[in-house]
Amino acid sequence: MALMKEFKEFALKGNVMDLAVGVVIGAAFNAIVKSLVEDIITPLLLTPALEAANLKNLAELTIPGTAVKYGNFLSNVISFIIVAFVLFMIIKGVNATRKKEAAAPAAPPAPSNEEKLLMEIRDALKSRPNV
């Protein structure tokens, strides 16, 4: 029974739950980025290149006389570069937003009781006639 209680405390800690939410959101974000790259950006970039090489599919690229298919490798490299660039632009936008929030000046702290008392003494000494 103690083992179940200990497991429950571990599984329901905030860090574990935050990690679980992060993994689920990451998987959903992965699907969005994968679709963006495979369905929109890669065809826009590769279609002109494939037409110039008289190919219909990037997988058709092979080293003549061998079974080495480097087309899929090139496709994955291009996809990686595109994903890295898209993520870079997203992070850059997030960082710019954070900088704007951080750039807002913080209000100066209110004077402490000691400072207020010292200001009152200073003002009282200023109002006294020179003796």
C-alpha positions, -999 to 999 in steps of 0.1 A, spaced: 0 0 0 29 24 7 42 18 -27 9 29 -43 8 60 -21 44 69 -31 37 63 -68 6 85 -66 26 113 -50 53 110 -77 28 108 -106 8 138 -95 36 161 -88 35 194 -107 67 187 -127 54 153 -140 21 168 -150 39 198 -167 61 174 -186 31 153 -197 14 184 -210 46 195 -228 49 162 -245 13 162 -257 16 198 -270 49 190 -286 34 161 -305 6 183 -317 31 210 -327 52 184 -345 22 175 -367 16 211 -376 53 217 -385 55 184 -404 24 193 -425 38 228 -431 71 214 -444 58 184 -463 26 198 -477 34 235 -484 71 246 -482 89 215 -496 66 212 -527 70 250 -534 108 247 -532 113 213 -548 87 213 -577 108 237 -598 140 218 -590 124 185 -599 110 198 -631 144 212 -641 159 177 -635 129 160 -654 119 141 -623 85 135 -608 97 123 -574 128 131 -554 132 94 -546 141 88 -582 174 105 -577 201 78 -577 237 75 -585 238 60 -620 248 24 -621 243 18 -584 214 12 -560 223 43 -540 192 65 -537 202 99 -524 170 116 -533 153 106 -500 183 118 -481 182 151 -498 145 154 -491 151 148 -454 180 172 -452 159 199 -469 130 192 -445 154 195 -415 167 228 -428 132 241 -433 120 229 -399 151 245 -382 145 278 -400 108 278 -392 115 271 -355 142 298 -355 117 323 -368 91 313 -342 117 315 -314 129 349 -327 93 362 -326 88 349 -291 121 365 -279 111 398 -295 78 398 -277 96 390 -244 121 418 -249 92 443 -254 77 431 -222 110 433 -203 118 467 -218 88 483 -199 104 501 -170 94 490 -136 79 515 -112 103 527 -86 97 511 -52 78 531 -26 101 547 0 105 527 32 94 541 66 129 551 74 132 570 41 99 588 48 111 598 83 144 611 69 125 631 43 103 646 70 134 656 90 150 671 59 119 691 52 117 703 88 153 714 88 148 733 55 118 752 69 137 763 101 151 798 99 189 800 100 200 804 136 
